[in-house]
Structures are given as structure tokens and as C-alpha cells.
Amino acid sequence: MIDFFTTIGGFIMTPLYYVISAVLVGWHNVFGDIFGPASGVAWVLSIIGLTLVVRAALIPLFVKQIKSSRNMQLIQPKVKELQKKYGHDRERLAQETMKLYKDSGTNPFASCLPILLQMPIFLALFRLLDQAARNPDEQRGLMTPTLNEQLGDAVFLGAKISDTFLSTDDWNVRLLAAVLVIAMTATTFLTQRQLMSKNMPADALTGPYAQQQKLLLYVLPVVFAVGGIAFPIGVLFYWTTSNLWTMGQQFYVIRNNPAPGTPAFAAKEERDKAKAQRKGLVTDAQASQDTLSTSTEVEERPAPRVQPKRQTKAQRQAKKKPKGH
């Protein structure tokens, strides 16, 4: 049975080894020419380059995640109505809720997709780094024994990038690993916090969806913090860079295309009003100038002739009579 699962795992991971190692070696060819093929800087930059390629490839999925997450937020009032209506019947409630998700094109698990899809990539990189340190003579993907040796022995800021916090007593390694674990944990927390505090309407802050988001907010950082001490330095660079990408990407989307009824949406409306007002100031100034010009032209025109006051026939005859009569 163990051999069976090992075979299945190898069948799934082997293509990933080739893909990940191809991107990694491609970047290493670039940075190795600049910093030297055995340089830790070259390998760290190659891992960061790999991260950027992976995240760029996941942009369509991120867009889908954002749309699904927004739909989840917008349908929360309807979800609450269903809970009030069918709260006594859990089976009917589940059916109606799934129907609502289907009708609105919402996937309640879409927020986890980028992380889930990155996990095999993360595991493949972990195995490549671990293999480079433990068994450099064995080739995985395009990582030849020479490249394995260079990667396994590469030193960055006094620490081997294939070492972990637990695998050595070297305090340079432990210090760098601790800093990266903290950075990885903090960026994971701040990314989720950014989403909840700025791009979720008040109605979405309660109920099952809110509980799911709160679970991700606190559980994921803890998982990464605990697991991070067993990750090689290179993997920590990968995940921290990926989190920074997610944070920046999410900030851009929230700022420019926020969900209705959220603090981010209100902030965007204020920015749009201020922008329109700045443009309006120019228009108002031009309008004031036009009004002033019109007033000047009116003042320069000759005053209209005053028509004499209409008089009765008796008044006109009285004026014609000479005085003294």
C-alpha cells in the first residue's frame, strides 16, 4: 500500500519538479551570470523570480477569487433570510443555500483556491531544496548534481538557504529563519485582515461566511508559524514573497474596485468626489470668468430709453391750458 501511494505521489510530483526546476534554473542562469552560479544571492533571487512567475500565472484565478468573494459578501443578507426561514430544517437550509450559491455564481471555497493550488508548488520546491542538501547526486527535474551542490551549499546572510530553523544549531540560520517566519506569518495575517476590515460590508461580518474568514484570519498564520520552523530558508523566501504579492494585488483591487457597501467603497467614493471637485474648480473658475465678462458687457451698453408715463386725456388738456385762466 505504501508503495502504491509513493508511486501515485511520484506520478503527480514529477511533472511539477520539471516545471519548477525549469523556471528556477532559468532565473539562475540570469542571476548566476551576475553574482556567480554558487552565490546565495543568485539562488535567493532565482527563488523570488520563481515566485513572481507562479503568482503571475495565478492572476486569472485571483480575479475569479475576488469575484466569488464579492458575491459571497453581497448575498449575505439573502443567506440570513434563508437562515431565518429554514433555521429549523438544516437539510432544507443547506439545499436552499447551495441553490443561492449556484444562482449567483458563487463558490464559497474560492478564497482558498490560490493557497491550495500553491501547495503542490510549495511542496515541489521544498523537496528540491531538501534533496539538494541531503542527496545532491540525485537529479530531480532539471536540477543536475552540479546545480544541487550549488543550491545546497549557497549561503545568504551567513545562512545556507537549504537549512531550516530545526536542522542546525547555527544562530545565523536560526535568526534569518525566525525573521522570515515572522514576516511570513505577519503578511499572512495582514493580507486577510486587510480584506475583512476594508472590503467586507457590515452584513458580511456576521454569519457562516464571517466565521470562515475569521478562521482563516487566525488559523492560517498559526499554521504557517508552527510549520515555518521546519521550512528551508529558500521556501520561507518563496512564501513571504508570495504573501507580499498577494497583499499588493489585493490592495490594488480593493482600492480601485471595492465591493459595494464596504469602507473601501466609501473611501473610493470620497476620492472620486474630491477628484471631481478638483476638476469642478477649474470649470467653476471658467464659469465665473464668463459671468464677469457678461456683466461687463451689460454695463457698457447704453441704458434703455425710459418711456413717458401714460396720462389721461383730462391731464393732457390741463397741461395745454395757459396759466392764469
Contacts in CASP RR format, 6 or more apart in sequence:
PFRMAT RR
TARGET T0000
AUTHOR 0000-0000-0000
METHOD contacts of the structure
MODEL  1
MIDFFTTIGGFIMTPLYYVISAVLVGWHNVFGDIFGPASGVAWVLSIIGL
TLVVRAALIPLFVKQIKSSRNMQLIQPKVKELQKKYGHDRERLAQETMKL
YKDSGTNPFASCLPILLQMPIFLALFRLLDQAARNPDEQRGLMTPTLNEQ
LGDAVFLGAKISDTFLSTDDWNVRLLAAVLVIAMTATTFLTQRQLMSKNM
PADALTGPYAQQQKLLLYVLPVVFAVGGIAFPIGVLFYWTTSNLWTMGQQ
FYVIRNNPAPGTPAFAAKEERDKAKAQRKGLVTDAQASQDTLSTSTEVEE
RPAPRVQPKRQTKAQRQAKKKPKGH
12 120 0 8 1.000
13 120 0 8 1.000
13 123 0 8 1.000
13 124 0 8 1.000
13 127 0 8 1.000
14 141 0 8 1.000
16 120 0 8 1.000
16 121 0 8 1.000
16 123 0 8 1.000
16 124 0 8 1.000
17 124 0 8 1.000
17 127 0 8 1.000
17 128 0 8 1.000
17 140 0 8 1.000
17 141 0 8 1.000
17 143 0 8 1.000
18 141 0 8 1.000
18 142 0 8 1.000
19 124 0 8 1.000
20 50 0 8 1.000
20 121 0 8 1.000
20 124 0 8 1.000
20 125 0 8 1.000
20 128 0 8 1.000
21 128 0 8 1.000
21 140 0 8 1.000
21 141 0 8 1.000
21 142 0 8 1.000
21 143 0 8 1.000
22 141 0 8 1.000
22 142 0 8 1.000
23 49 0 8 1.000
23 50 0 8 1.000
23 53 0 8 1.000
23 54 0 8 1.000
24 46 0 8 1.000
24 47 0 8 1.000
24 50 0 8 1.000
24 125 0 8 1.000
24 128 0 8 1.000
24 143 0 8 1.000
25 46 0 8 1.000
25 142 0 8 1.000
25 143 0 8 1.000
25 147 0 8 1.000
26 46 0 8 1.000
27 45 0 8 1.000
27 46 0 8 1.000
27 49 0 8 1.000
27 50 0 8 1.000
28 37 0 8 1.000
28 42 0 8 1.000
28 43 0 8 1.000
28 46 0 8 1.000
28 147 0 8 1.000
30 46 0 8 1.000
31 39 0 8 1.000
31 41 0 8 1.000
31 42 0 8 1.000
31 43 0 8 1.000
31 45 0 8 1.000
31 46 0 8 1.000
32 39 0 8 1.000
32 42 0 8 1.000
34 42 0 8 1.000
35 41 0 8 1.000
35 42 0 8 1.000
35 45 0 8 1.000
36 42 0 8 1.000
37 150 0 8 1.000
38 150 0 8 1.000
38 153 0 8 1.000
38 154 0 8 1.000
39 154 0 8 1.000
40 154 0 8 1.000
40 155 0 8 1.000
40 156 0 8 1.000
40 161 0 8 1.000
41 156 0 8 1.000
42 154 0 8 1.000
43 150 0 8 1.000
43 151 0 8 1.000
43 154 0 8 1.000
43 156 0 8 1.000
43 161 0 8 1.000
43 234 0 8 1.000
44 154 0 8 1.000
44 156 0 8 1.000
44 161 0 8 1.000
44 234 0 8 1.000
44 237 0 8 1.000
47 125 0 8 1.000
47 161 0 8 1.000
47 234 0 8 1.000
47 237 0 8 1.000
47 238 0 8 1.000
47 241 0 8 1.000
48 237 0 8 1.000
48 238 0 8 1.000
48 241 0 8 1.000
50 125 0 8 1.000
50 238 0 8 1.000
51 237 0 8 1.000
51 238 0 8 1.000
51 241 0 8 1.000
51 242 0 8 1.000
51 245 0 8 1.000
52 241 0 8 1.000
52 245 0 8 1.000
54 118 0 8 1.000
54 121 0 8 1.000
54 242 0 8 1.000
55 242 0 8 1.000
55 245 0 8 1.000
55 246 0 8 1.000
55 249 0 8 1.000
58 114 0 8 1.000
58 117 0 8 1.000
58 118 0 8 1.000
59 249 0 8 1.000
61 113 0 8 1.000
61 114 0 8 1.000
61 117 0 8 1.000
62 114 0 8 1.000
62 249 0 8 1.000
64 110 0 8 1.000
64 113 0 8 1.000
65 110 0 8 1.000
65 111 0 8 1.000
65 113 0 8 1.000
65 114 0 8 1.000
66 253 0 8 1.000
66 257 0 8 1.000
68 105 0 8 1.000
68 106 0 8 1.000
68 107 0 8 1.000
68 108 0 8 1.000
68 110 0 8 1.000
68 111 0 8 1.000
69 110 0 8 1.000
69 111 0 8 1.000
69 195 0 8 1.000
70 259 0 8 1.000
71 104 0 8 1.000
71 105 0 8 1.000
71 106 0 8 1.000
72 106 0 8 1.000
72 108 0 8 1.000
72 204 0 8 1.000
72 209 0 8 1.000
73 199 0 8 1.000
73 200 0 8 1.000
73 201 0 8 1.000
73 203 0 8 1.000
73 204 0 8 1.000
73 209 0 8 1.000
73 259 0 8 1.000
73 262 0 8 1.000
74 104 0 8 1.000
74 201 0 8 1.000
74 259 0 8 1.000
74 260 0 8 1.000
75 100 0 8 1.000
75 101 0 8 1.000
75 104 0 8 1.000
75 106 0 8 1.000
76 201 0 8 1.000
76 203 0 8 1.000
76 204 0 8 1.000
76 207 0 8 1.000
76 209 0 8 1.000
77 203 0 8 1.000
78 100 0 8 1.000
79 97 0 8 1.000
79 100 0 8 1.000
79 207 0 8 1.000
79 208 0 8 1.000
79 209 0 8 1.000
80 203 0 8 1.000
80 207 0 8 1.000
82 93 0 8 1.000
82 96 0 8 1.000
82 97 0 8 1.000
82 100 0 8 1.000
83 93 0 8 1.000
83 207 0 8 1.000
85 96 0 8 1.000
86 92 0 8 1.000
86 93 0 8 1.000
86 96 0 8 1.000
87 93 0 8 1.000
100 106 0 8 1.000
101 107 0 8 1.000
101 108 0 8 1.000
108 209 0 8 1.000
108 212 0 8 1.000
111 212 0 8 1.000
111 213 0 8 1.000
111 216 0 8 1.000
112 216 0 8 1.000
114 246 0 8 1.000
115 220 0 8 1.000
118 242 0 8 1.000
122 235 0 8 1.000
122 238 0 8 1.000
122 239 0 8 1.000
125 234 0 8 1.000
125 235 0 8 1.000
125 238 0 8 1.000
126 231 0 8 1.000
126 232 0 8 1.000
126 235 0 8 1.000
127 140 0 8 1.000
128 140 0 8 1.000
128 143 0 8 1.000
128 151 0 8 1.000
129 151 0 8 1.000
129 152 0 8 1.000
129 161 0 8 1.000
129 162 0 8 1.000
129 232 0 8 1.000
129 234 0 8 1.000
129 235 0 8 1.000
130 162 0 8 1.000
130 232 0 8 1.000
131 138 0 8 1.000
131 140 0 8 1.000
131 143 0 8 1.000
131 148 0 8 1.000
132 143 0 8 1.000
132 147 0 8 1.000
132 148 0 8 1.000
132 149 0 8 1.000
132 151 0 8 1.000
132 152 0 8 1.000
132 162 0 8 1.000
133 152 0 8 1.000
133 160 0 8 1.000
133 162 0 8 1.000
133 163 0 8 1.000
133 232 0 8 1.000
135 148 0 8 1.000
136 145 0 8 1.000
136 148 0 8 1.000
136 149 0 8 1.000
136 152 0 8 1.000
137 145 0 8 1.000
137 148 0 8 1.000
138 145 0 8 1.000
138 148 0 8 1.000
139 145 0 8 1.000
139 148 0 8 1.000
143 151 0 8 1.000
151 161 0 8 1.000
151 162 0 8 1.000
152 160 0 8 1.000
152 161 0 8 1.000
152 162 0 8 1.000
153 160 0 8 1.000
154 160 0 8 1.000
154 161 0 8 1.000
154 162 0 8 1.000
155 161 0 8 1.000
156 176 0 8 1.000
156 233 0 8 1.000
157 172 0 8 1.000
157 176 0 8 1.000
158 172 0 8 1.000
158 173 0 8 1.000
158 176 0 8 1.000
159 170 0 8 1.000
159 172 0 8 1.000
159 173 0 8 1.000
159 175 0 8 1.000
159 176 0 8 1.000
159 177 0 8 1.000
159 233 0 8 1.000
160 168 0 8 1.000
160 173 0 8 1.000
160 233 0 8 1.000
161 232 0 8 1.000
161 233 0 8 1.000
161 234 0 8 1.000
161 237 0 8 1.000
162 232 0 8 1.000
162 233 0 8 1.000
162 234 0 8 1.000
163 170 0 8 1.000
163 173 0 8 1.000
163 177 0 8 1.000
163 232 0 8 1.000
163 233 0 8 1.000
164 173 0 8 1.000
164 177 0 8 1.000
164 229 0 8 1.000
164 230 0 8 1.000
164 231 0 8 1.000
164 232 0 8 1.000
164 233 0 8 1.000
165 173 0 8 1.000
165 174 0 8 1.000
165 177 0 8 1.000
165 178 0 8 1.000
165 181 0 8 1.000
165 228 0 8 1.000
165 229 0 8 1.000
165 230 0 8 1.000
166 229 0 8 1.000
166 230 0 8 1.000
167 173 0 8 1.000
168 174 0 8 1.000
173 233 0 8 1.000
176 233 0 8 1.000
177 228 0 8 1.000
177 229 0 8 1.000
177 231 0 8 1.000
177 233 0 8 1.000
177 236 0 8 1.000
180 233 0 8 1.000
180 236 0 8 1.000
180 237 0 8 1.000
180 240 0 8 1.000
181 224 0 8 1.000
181 225 0 8 1.000
181 228 0 8 1.000
181 229 0 8 1.000
181 231 0 8 1.000
181 236 0 8 1.000
183 240 0 8 1.000
184 224 0 8 1.000
184 225 0 8 1.000
184 228 0 8 1.000
184 236 0 8 1.000
184 239 0 8 1.000
184 240 0 8 1.000
184 243 0 8 1.000
185 221 0 8 1.000
185 224 0 8 1.000
185 225 0 8 1.000
186 221 0 8 1.000
187 240 0 8 1.000
187 243 0 8 1.000
187 244 0 8 1.000
187 246 0 8 1.000
187 247 0 8 1.000
188 220 0 8 1.000
188 221 0 8 1.000
188 224 0 8 1.000
188 243 0 8 1.000
189 217 0 8 1.000
189 218 0 8 1.000
189 220 0 8 1.000
189 221 0 8 1.000
190 247 0 8 1.000
191 243 0 8 1.000
191 246 0 8 1.000
191 247 0 8 1.000
191 250 0 8 1.000
192 213 0 8 1.000
192 216 0 8 1.000
192 217 0 8 1.000
192 220 0 8 1.000
193 217 0 8 1.000
194 247 0 8 1.000
194 250 0 8 1.000
194 251 0 8 1.000
194 254 0 8 1.000
195 213 0 8 1.000
195 250 0 8 1.000
195 254 0 8 1.000
196 205 0 8 1.000
196 213 0 8 1.000
196 214 0 8 1.000
196 217 0 8 1.000
197 263 0 8 1.000
198 254 0 8 1.000
198 258 0 8 1.000
198 262 0 8 1.000
198 263 0 8 1.000
198 264 0 8 1.000
198 267 0 8 1.000
199 254 0 8 1.000
199 258 0 8 1.000
199 259 0 8 1.000
199 262 0 8 1.000
199 263 0 8 1.000
199 264 0 8 1.000
200 210 0 8 1.000
200 213 0 8 1.000
200 259 0 8 1.000
200 262 0 8 1.000
201 259 0 8 1.000
201 260 0 8 1.000
201 261 0 8 1.000
201 262 0 8 1.000
202 261 0 8 1.000
204 210 0 8 1.000
224 239 0 8 1.000
228 236 0 8 1.000
231 239 0 8 1.000
254 264 0 8 1.000
255 264 0 8 1.000
255 268 0 8 1.000
256 268 0 8 1.000
258 264 0 8 1.000
258 265 0 8 1.000
258 267 0 8 1.000
258 268 0 8 1.000
259 265 0 8 1.000
END
